[in-house]
Structures are given as C-alpha cells and as structure tokens.
Amino acid sequence: MTKKIQVGKKWHRIILTMHVLERIRQRGINPSSILPAIIKYIKIGELTRGNVMLEVTKENFSLVLDVRKNNVKLVTAINKINCIAKKGTEKVAI
C-alpha cells in the first residue's frame, strides 16, 4: 500500500507492505494509529536518511522506518516503546 501526502510544498510517499500489515495485526496495534504517527513525524520536519525507530508514546508502540529522500517505508511495528534500536538507527519519540 502506498499513500502520498503533501507537507508544505513537498510530497512524501508512505509505503506499507503486506508483511508489515500482518505484523501490525499480529501485535495488536491499532492500524488507524500508524499513518497519523508517520505523518506527524514527517511534519516535524527532521527526516533522517536511513533507519529511524519512531516511538509513539501515547499509543505505546514503535515503528521502524526506512527513510530515503521523500519515501518513508514502514519496516516493522513493535507493540511497545523503549526498545533497543540496532546500531545506526536513530530513535525519535513523538
């Protein structure tokens, strides 16, 4: 699934695979919370190239994103926060 959104004058593409959608379901994460969390991260305006662990503190879940220019691919979803990120992965809490 691909969703294009415009933030300011820039377009961003959010990419979710069937595999990650299955993980979201398996881990009991509310699917309607995923896109708003990613959009909030994009609106902050501090997009980092590479892997980012996005901790959604109010909803108590984390997302691992792969950011390449204006493309944000959801790699996996974790049903908790305060996870240990792999080396080279930036952690951001929203």
N, C-alpha and C positions, 0 to 999 in steps of 0.2 A: 504494500500500500504506500502510495506517495501523496503527500499533501504539500501544496505550495502556499506559502503565506508571504505577505509583504509587510516589512517593518521599516518605516520611514520610506526611503526610496529604493531599498534593496529587497530583492526577492530571495527567499530561502526555501529549500526543499527538505522536508522531513520524510525520512524513509523508514518504514517498518516492514520487516519480513514476516512471513507466516510462522517461522520458527520462534521469533520473539513474541508474537501474539499468543502462541501456545504457552510460552513461559509465563507471560502475564496472567493467563488463565490459571495455570497450574499453581502459581504462587499466591493466588487470591488477591491480586492487586486490582483496584477499580480501573477498568480500561478508560473510563471517561476522565481520569486524572492525568493520563500520560501526556496527551497533546498540550493541554494547558501548561503543564510543568515545562515542557520543552520550549514552548512559545515564550514563557516568562524568562527562561534562560537566554533566549535569543534577544529579547527586548532589553535585557540588562546591558547588552552591547559588548560583552567581554568574551566573544567567541575565541576559543583557543584552538589552534590547529592540532589535531591528534585526538587522543583518547581523553575523555572527561567523565568523571563519576559525579553525577548530579544527584545530590541528596535532597529529597523533598521532605523537609522536616515535619510539616503539618500533617502530611498523609502517611508518614513513616515508611517510605520506600525509597530506593535508589535506582537510578538509571545509568547505564554505561553507554556513552555516546561516542561515535567516531565522527569528528568534525573535519571536513575538507572544503575549504572555501565557503560557499553558501549551501553546502549539502550537510545535513545532520542525520546520520544513520543511527538508529537505536540498535545497539548490540545486544544488550540483555537488560532485564529488570530484576531487582532483588527486593524481597519483601521486608527489608529492614534498613536502618541507617547506621552510620558509624562503622562501615565496612572497611576492610583494609584494601586499598587500591593497589593494583600492580605498579611496579616501578615505571615511571614515565607517564602515569595517568594523573591528571590534575583533578583535585576534589573541589567541588563547588556546592555550597549549601544554599537553598532558596527556601 
